[in-house]
């Protein structure tokens, strides 16, 4: 911004001794132009001090420092103050009175240039477009693309006609809007913007803007995946000798000492983007030479976001040349950088046109380790990839429940970790020492609250520790796949083996089976069940020599009811007991089936959702019947089945049973929810986000509702659904469903399950109930959706009564409101609130 002004003035002004003129330019402008943003932040804090109403001309530079340093927690409040000033009429970008007092030389140059161009009235400039631009760039990095696009449009609309830097600001605004549309998937609109940007005339006397224009065009084309056009645009960026000299003169007059940070955060992204486009269009030799040049430059390491992308792509080249050991080494280093941060913010996305895929690095590394027969290490990185996906999904979550230890101290460590993370995003000279400052509070948090630490930093437990937690009669199977291969890691207490087969059309096969499964008649599901059995189970069948199977799914396999896979002779459930885990490492934190749990079951059934069409007659009867069976239980129905009841009584019972609607939201999985009745303090939505802030410490949570097991398939893995949330909230075991559940069948299964639970452990009780229902209703639609996650053992109690249905008036709990009747085949999925 300021460099543009200085360059324009240079065309009209003789070159004077640099040191003298540098002294006449305000320090804030010199620091900004030099890219020394941390120093600029400190200077603006000093200049503004406690002034509650600083002028926009100063606020602009403070906000700009926050923007460049990626201090989002400070940027948005700063922009809010700047926008308050704008609404009150303070829009001047240049404080001419201050400039004349402190820098008469610069003021004189400005007045002379404005007089020659006939723009004397616009000498003060305007901060308005820049306020919108800073918002747009921040929203792009925070992945809020609609807001980024809207802010960029507002910046364009705010450009004064005939403004001396109108063309420069228009280029910046179009670039940011094009990136927002490309990142957001609006590819046609992004291409139109790139074409509009291309059409801006940057011939003399605007030739100094050509580099910014063509780099913007290239980034937009990268955002839509068109690397050919991106590379063509970058090759258009040929600075003239006059342009290079002019930039040098401007730097000299400003008294610049740009140092390493200008290279790391301005020049490096441009160079990396050129080599990246060369790689993607097949110019591998040129890309390799460019990447190697950057890797040899020690300054490259100070920009971690670019550095791990560089290591990843250089590893891809090495793998393509048959140097897999070298590729693995590069990918290991890339993962080490990735795992230093909790944040999923893409601080370089605006500069290079794409957000790096962290899960892609793990996928390549796992494949490389398999190819080099390093199976144990491959398993370790598979577990770490799951942890990374969970950390990314919960990156915006702040108010986690603290289960053990000094809660106040742990929350203080969480706050410190967040602040050092914010500092770690800063782009300036101080960034070199950020790794240690980020690591310190994270390590302390792991010591004080190890389970909570897994939600904010990447972790995995050693293979030997996982094996030690398996039962002697248990086999763990952890799946992983990429575009080419399907892997199955098979563990028992004594050994680890790995199978790899071609993935083929795995995702299509799973989706086809799921569609067929949701037909109650089951007319087409069996061939799919048999085909997937051959792909998932048959290759490892010889290793499945123990009666208990624990599966850890990956990607689309989270949708698979594994117990319903069919060998051609029988379903998997006929031969094995089957449980699931979100990751193998979670076994370290699973609660055992201790004998000191509270007694009884808290059942919440058929909440009043304000629409008779959503009433569930059998869910109400189910809640009452279970409360009758289990000693010291209470059932809360209709309006009393609300969040206030759960919070008041949730920790006083051994079992929590929800007989209600539930729904998974693929676009925002932290808002996936069980639906309860509204109360004075709650909206009736028991969301995933809320669960991570709650504690129940129960032996068993049963989600007798549809789609509650269908958590989000994150970037490549971990399910962040209601099941994972309840595990963190302290549940030892969760039983949940995969699809819309038949109301009558669910009620029958749940009653049988609780009756069996009076005689055997949780996993065996569920299997027996499923086999019993399967004998009456053989199609998997009815018995297969329910799955057990967590601890498979314990849970027994002494039953009071058999599971006969009971009228609503028989509830031994809070008096229920009469339920409206629903159809016997009602599905437990809320259609709306």
N, C-alpha and C positions, 0 to 999 in steps of 0.2 A: 504493500500500500504506500508506505513512505518512499520506498525506492522508486516507485513510479513517478512520484512528484519530483524527486531529486533528478531523475533522468530527464524529465520534461524541462526542468529549469536549466540543465546543462546545455541543452541545445541553444539556449539564448544567452549564456553567460560565459565569459572568459574564465579559464582555469586560474585560480589564485592559490597561493601557498596553502597546502592541505592542512597543516597543523593549526594555522590561524583560523581558517574557516570552520574547521571541525569544532573548535572551541565555541563558535557562535551558534551551533546547532544544539537544541535542547537534548539533554542526556537521554530522556525517555525515547526520543525518536531515533537516536543513534543505537540504543540497545535493541529496539524493535527491529530496525533494519539489519542489524548484525546477527539477529537470531539468538541473542543472549537473553532468553525469556525469564530464566530464574532471577537474574539480576534485575530485569525490568519489574518483576513482581515485587521484589524487595524495595525497589526505588518508589514504586507507586504506593506501596503501603506507607512509606515514609512521607511522601508528598501529600497524600490524602489524609493520613493520620486519623483523627477522630471526627473529621468533618462529616456531619450527617448528610450533607447535601453538596457533594463535590460536583463541579461542572462536568458536562458530558465529554469535553475535550480531554479531561483526565480519566474519567471512568472508562472511556474507550480503550485506553492503553492498559488499564488494569484488567479489563475483560479480555483484551487481546492476549495478555500474558497468560491468564487462566486457560484460554482457549488453546493456545499453542502448547502449554504444559499439560493439557488434558486433565486439569483439576476441575472436574465436572461439579463437585460439591460446592465449589466457589463460583464457577462460571455462571450458573443459572441465577443465583441471587444477584450477582453483579449485573447481568443482563436485565433483570427485573428492575433494578434501580435506574439503569440507563434508559429503559423504556418509560419509566415514570418521568424522567427528565424530558424525554421526547414529547410525551403527552402534554407537558407543561410548557413546551415551546423551546426548550434548550436543545438544539440540534447541531450546534456548531462543532465541526471536527477540529478546527484550528482556533485557538484562543488568540486572536490577533493582538489584543492589548498585551498579553503575556509575551507573545513573540517579539513585539516591538521593544518591550522592556528588556527581555533576556537575550534575544537573538536578532538584533537589528539587521545583520547581514542576511539571514534567511528571510526575514520579513520583507526586506528590500527586493530580494530576488523574486519572492512570491508576488509582490505588487507589480514588479516590472513584467513578469510573465503574464499575469492576469490582464495588465493594461494592453500588452501587445495582442493578446488573444481576444480582447473585448469582453472579458468575464470578470470584471472587477467586483460585480455584485455577488459572485459566487466564491469569493476568496476564502470565506470561513469554511466552506465545504459543509458536508452533512454526515452525521454518524448513522443515520437511519438505515441505509443499505447494509452497513457493516454489522449492526446489531442483528439483523435478520440472517446475514451470512454466517455469523458465528453460531447461531442457533441451528441453522441447516447442517453445518459440518458436524456439530455435536450430535444431532439426531441421527445422522448417517452412521457415526461410530457407535452409537447406542442401539442401532438397528430399528429405530422408529422411523421408517422410511416415508410414510404419509406426511408426518410432521416435517421431515427434512425437505420434502418436495414443496410443501406449502410455504415454508420459511424462505426457500430459494425464490419462489415466485414473488413473495412479498419484497425481497431484496431487489428484484428486477423492477417491480412497480415503483420502488422508492428512489430510483436513480433520476436525478434532475436532468431535464433536457438541456443539452449543450454543456454539461459538466465536463471539465477538462479530463477527468479520469473515468468518464462514463463507459468507454469501451473496455477498459480494464476491469471495472466492477461487473459489467455485463458478462464478460468471459468467466469470471469467478462464479457468478450466480448460475449461469447456464451449466457450468461444469458440475456444481453441487446438485442441481436439480436432475441432471442427466444421470448422475451416480445414484441418486435416490430412486429414480424410476428403474434403473438397471438392477440395483440390489433388491428392489421390491418385486421384481419379476415382470414389470411392465416393459417388455423388451421393445415393442414397436415404438412406444413413446420415447424411450431412451434413444433409439436410433434417430428419431426425428430431431431430438435435441442435439445430438451429435452433428447432424447435418446442418442445423441452424448455427451451431458454433463454428463449423467449418466455413460457413459463408461470411463470417465477420472479416472484414478487410483489415489485414495487418501489414499492408505494404507501407512504404515510407509516407508520412512521418511516424507511422505506428509500428514499425518493424520490430521494435523492442518487445512488443506484446506477442509476437509470433510463437515464442517458446511456450508461454503459458497456454496459448490457444491450442496448439497441437498436442501438448501434453494432456490437456483436458479432454480433447477428442479421443486420444488413445485410451485414457482411463475409462471413459464411457463405453467404448467398444469392448474393453476387457470385461467390464461389468456385465455385458450381455454375451460374453463368450466368443466374440469375434476377434481372434488374435491376429488374423491376417490384416484387417483394416487398422487394428491398433498399431501394428508394426509399421504399416504404411504411413500412419500419422506421425509416429515418432521419427521416421526418416525425413519428414518434412521440416522437422525442427533443426534448421541449420543456421546458427547465429552468425551474423556478418561480423567482419573485423571491427567495423564501426560500433556495432552493438556491444561486442565484448569490451572494447575500449571504454565505451560509455558506462557500462556497469562498473568497470574498474575505477573510473573517475568518480562515480557516485560513491563507491565504497571509500575511496580516499577522502573525499570531502566530508563524508559522515564520520571519518575517524574510526573505521571499522577494524575490529580484531575478531573475525568471525570464529576462528579456531575450529576444533573438531566437530562441535555440535551442528554447525551449518552443513558440513559434509554428511553427518549421520542422519539428519532429519530432513534435508532438502535435496542434496545431490544424490545420496545413496538410493532413495526410493526411485528416482528417475532412472538411474543406471540399472537398478535391479529390474525395473519394468521392461526396459529394452531387452535385456537378456532373457527375461521370462517369455516375452513374445517370441523371441527367436527359438527358444526351446519348443514352444507349443506349435510352431509352424514348421518344425523339422530342421531348423538350422542349428543342429546339435553342437557342431564344432565351435561355432561362434558363441553359443550360449555357454558352453563349457569354459572357453577361454575367459569370457566375461565373469562368470561365477568365480573362477579360480582367482582372478585379479581381485575381486572384492573380498574373498576369503583371506587373502594374504594381507589385506589392509586391516590393521588392528582396530582402526576406528569403527569398522563395521560392527564389531561386537557390542558397541554401546547402544545400538538400536535392536533390542531383542526381538521385536515383532518381525522386522525384516530378516534378521539373522537366522531365525529358525526356518523361515520360508526358504531362504537361500540354501541352508543345509539340506532341507528336504528335497528341493529340486536337483541339487548337485548329487544327492543320493540316487535319485531316479536315473540320472545319466549314468552313474557308476553301475547300477543294476542292469541297465540296458546294454552296457559294454561287457557284462559278464563278471564284473568285480563286486560280487555280492558281499564279501567281507568288508570292503571299503564302504559300500552302501549302508550296511548295518551300523558301522561306526558313526557315519554322518547322521543317520536317523536317531541313534541313541542320544547324540548330543542335542538334536532338535527337541526330543522329548524332554530332556533335562531342562531346557529353557521353558518349554510349555508348562511344565509342572511347577515352575517357580511362582506362578500367579493363579489366583482364584478367578480373576476377572475374565469375562468373555467379550470385553470391549475390544473392538478392532481399531486400534489407534492409528494404523497406517492405511486403512481401507480407502480413505479419501485420496491418498497419494498414489496408490497403485491400482485402484479400480476393482479390487476383490478382497474378500475376507478369507484368510487362510483356513483350511479345514484341518483342525487339530486331529480329528479322528482318522483322517487319511494317513497321517504320519504313523499312528499306531498300527493301522492296517498294513502298511508297507513293512514296518519293523517286524511285526509278528510273522508275516510271510517270509521275510528275509531270515529270521531266526529259525523258522522251520526248514527253509532250504539249506541252512548250514548246520542242521541237526542239533540245534540248541533248544530243545523242547521245553525244559524247565524254565528257561528265561523267557521263551515265547509265552508260556502260561502266565508268568509274572506280569508281562506287559499287557496281556489280555485283561487281567484283573485291574491293572492300572488304567486301562482305557475305559473300563466301566466306571471307575472312580472319577476320571476326568469328565465323563459325560454327566455324572450326577452333580459334580461341582459346578459345571457350566449351567446346568438347569436351575440350580439353587443360588446362582451368583447374586441375584437381586434380593434374596431373603436375608433379613437382618435379625429378627426377633426369635431365635431358636430357643426352645426349652432347654434348661440345664438340668440334667438328671442327677449328677453326683458332684461332689466337691464343693468348693467355695463359689457359690453362684455369682456373687459380686465380683470376685477376682476373675472368674472365667469371662464374664461379660466385658470386663475391662480389657482382657486379652483379645477378645473378639473385636472390640473397638480399635485397639492398637493395630491388629492385623489389617483391619479395613483402612485405617489411615496410612499405614505403610504401603498398602496396595495402591492407594491413590497416589502416594508419593512415587511409587514404582512406575506409574504411567507417565510421570513427568519427563519431558523431553528437553534436557539441558545438561550442562556439564556435570551436575551433581548425580546424574543417573548412574554413573559408573559404580558407585558404591551401594546401589539400592538392593542388591541381592542379599547381602547380609542383614540389612535392616528389615527386609520382608521376611526372611527366614526366622529371625529371632522370636517374634511373638507367635509364629506358627508352631515352632518347636515347643514353646512353653505351653501352648494350647493342647498339643498332643499329649503332653505329660499330665495336664490337669483334667482334661475332658477328652479322652481318646476317641469316643464314638462321635461326639460333636465335631471334632477335628476332621473326621472323614467327610463332612459335608462342606467344608471350606478349603480343604487342601487334598491333593491327590495322595492316596495311600493304598497299600495292598499288604496282606500278611504273607509270610514266607510259605512256600509250598509244603514244607515239612509240618508246619503248624496246622495248615488246612487238613493234611492227611491225618494228623493226630486227632482231629475233631470228628472224623468219620467213624461210624460204627463198624465193627468187624464184618457185619452182614450187609454193608452198604457200598454202592458204587456211585461216584459223582461223574456226571457227563456234562461238560461245558462246551457249548457250540460257539462257533465263530465263522463268519463267511465274508467274502468280498465279491467283487464282480466275477471272479473266475473260480475261486475255490471255496469249498465247505470243509471246515476243520471240526473234529470232535476230539476234545481232550478228555481222556478217561482215567479217573483216579480211583484208587482204593488206598487202604492204609499202607500197602506195601509197594505200589508202583504207579508210574505215570506212563501212559502210551498215547499216541496221537495218530488219528486217521485223517487223511485228506482225500477228498473226491471232488469232481467237478461240480460246481454249484448249479450249473444249468439255469433253468428258469424257476429257481426256488421260490422267489417272491410271488410269481404268478401262480405257482402250484398251491402255495399256502392260501392265497386269497380265494382261489377257486374252491378249495376245500371248505374254507370258512363260509362261503356263500352256500355251498351244498349242505353244510351242517345245520344251518339255521332254518332248514326245511324240516318241520316236525315229522314228515313222512319218511325222510331220509332216503329218497329215491335214488340219489346220485352220489352220495357221500362215500360209499365204501371203496370204489376204485381209487379215489383220491387218498383215502386213509392207507390203502395198501401201497400206493406209489410212494408216498412220503415215508412209510415204514422202510421201504427198500433203500431210500436215500439216507434216512437219519439213523436207523437202528440196525438194519441188516449188516452193514460193514463192520460194526463193532459188537455184534451179537456174542461172539466168542468171549469177549471181555466182560459181558454182563452176566457173571456167574453167581451173583448174590441177589437175594430176594428184594432188597430195597434199592430203589433208584432215586437219586437226587439230580435234577436237571437245572442247569443255568442256561437260559436262552439268550439269543442275540438277535437284534433287529426284528425282522418279521416273524421269527420263531416265537416271539412273545405272544403271538396270536394263536399258537397251536395248542389244542388240548392234547398233550402228549399221551395221556392215558388212553385216548381213543385211536391211536395208531393201530393198524391191523396187519398181522403177519400173513394173512391168508387163511389162517386157522382160528385165530383168537385175537382179541384186543389186548393191548399191553397191560391193562388193568387186571386182566384175568390171570396174569402170571406174576406181576410185580406190584408192590406198593410204590406210589409215585408222589414225590413232593417237589416243589420248586424253590429256588432261591434267586434273588436279584443279582447276587454275585457270590462266589465262594468265600470271599473275605468276610462277608457279613456274618458267617458262623461265629467269628470271634466275639460278636456283640449280642448274639441271640441269648435271650434269657432262658434258663433251664426251667423245667416244670417243677418249681419248688413246692414244698408242702405248705409253705406259710402264706400262700395267697389268701385273700379274703374268700368267703364262701359265696355261693349263689350266682345268679345271672341277672344282669340288667338288660331287659329287652325293650326296645323301642319299635313299635309297630304301627303301620298304616297312619302316618302323620297326616294331619289335615293340611293339604296344599292349596286349599281354596278353590278346588275344581273337582266336582264329583266324579269326573271321568278319570281322575288319577287315584281314586280310592282303590284299595287292595283288600278285599274281604278275606282272602286266605292268609295274607300277611298278618292281619290282625289276629286271626285264629291261631296262626303259628306262634306269634309272640306270647299269647296267653298260654298255649299248650306247653311251651318250653318253660315258662315261669312256674307252671304247675308241676313239672317233672323235677326241676332242680331245686333242692332245698334252699331256703332263705333268699328267694328271688323276688324281683319286682318287675311288673310290666307297666309301661307308660304308653298310652295309646292316643291317637288323634292329636288334639291340640297340646297335650302334655308330652308328646314325643318331640321335644324341642332341644335346642342346644343348651339352654339353661339347665334342664334336667340332666343332660350329659355331664356338664361341668360340675354340677352339684354332687352327683352320685357316681360318676364314672370310675373313681378310684376305690370305691367301696365294694366291688364285686369281682369275682374270679373271671366271669365271662361277660363280654359285651356282645349283644346280638341286635343287629339292625335289620328289621324286616320292612324295607322301604324302597323307594326309588333311588337310583343312582345313575350318574352319567359321566362319561369321560369326554373331555374337550380336547381334541387333538391340537387345536390351534393355541391352547393355553392350558397345559396340563396341570399347572399349579392351582387352577380354578376348577378342576374336576371335583365333583362333590357328591356326597350323600344328601338327600333332600329330607329335611326335618320341618316341623311346623315352625312358623315364625313366632317369636316372642318379643317381649319389650326391649331386649338387648341384642337380639340376633336376627339375621335375615333368613334363617332356616337353612343356610348352605354350610355344611360341614366340609370345607374345602381341604385339598392337599396342603395348601399353604398354612392353614390354621393348625393342621395336625402337627406340623413341625414346631409349633409353639405350645403344644399341649403335652401332658403326661397322664398315662392311664395305668401303666404297670400291671396289665392284666395277663392272665394265662392264655386267653383265647378271644379274638375278635372275629365274629362271623358277619360278613357282609352279604346278607341274603337279599341282594339287589342286583339288577342287571348291569353289566359292563364295568363293574367295580374293579375287576382285575386287569382291565385293558389300559395300562399306563402308556405314556408316550414312548414311542420308539425314538429316542433322542438321536443325536448326530450319528451314532452308529450303534447305540446300545441302551444304556440302563433305563429301566422302567421307573419313571417317577409317577407312580399312581397312588391311589389310596392305600394300597397294600404296603408300599415302601414307607409311606407316612406313618401308618400305624406301627410298623416295626420300630421306627425311631421313637414314637411316643411311648414305647415300653411294652408293646404286646409281644408275647413269646411266639404266638402263632396267629396267622390270619387265614381264614377261608374266604375265598372270593370267587366271583364268577366272570366268565369271559364274554358272554353275549346275553341278549335279552332272554330272560328266563321265564318259563311257563310258571304261573303263580301256583297252581295246584301241585305240580310236580315238585316245585321247590319246597313247598310246605311239607309234603310227604317225606322228602329226603331229609329235611332239617329235623323233623321229629325223630326219624330213625337214627340220625347221627347222634343226637343227644341221648337217646336211649342206649345206643352202643357205647357212648362215652362213659356210662356208669360201670362198664365192664372192661374196657380196654383203652389204649392210648389214642390220641387224636387222629393220627394218620390211619391207623387200622380201623377206627370208628367210621371215618369218612369213606374209606374203601368199601367196608361192609355195607354201608348205607347206599353207596352207588351201585354195588352189585345187586342189592335187593331191588332197587328201583329198576335196574337194567333187566332183571328177570320179568318185570311186569310191563315195562315200556322200553323195549330193546334199542330204540334209536338213540344215538349219542346226543341228539338235541336235548333230551330230557335229563340225562345223568352226567354228561361229560363236562359241562361248563365250569363246575366247581373244582377249584384247585387249592391245595394247602401249601402255604409258604411259611417258612420259619421252622420252629422246633416241632418235630413230629411226635414227640413223646409226652407222657403225662396227661393231665387234664381230668383224670377219673374222679367221679363223685358217686354218692349213693342215691339212686333215683327214688323219688317219692311215689310217682304215679306213672303208668304207661302212657304212651303218647296219643290217647284218643282226642279228637277235636272237642273243644269246649265252647259254649256260647260266650259272647262278649261279656255278659254279666258275671262270669266266673273268674274274672281276673283278680289275682290276689294282690293287686297293687293299686296305684292311683286310679280312681273311678274313670273308666273310659267314656269318651263321647261316642254315641252310637255311630257306627260306620255306615256310609252309604254302600249299597250293594254294587259289586262289579261283576263283570262276566267271568266265569270260571277259568277261562284261558287268558286272563289279563296278563300283560307283560310288564315287568317291573322296570320300565324306562319312562322317566318323566318327559312329557312332550313339551313342557314349558311351565313357567311359573306365573 
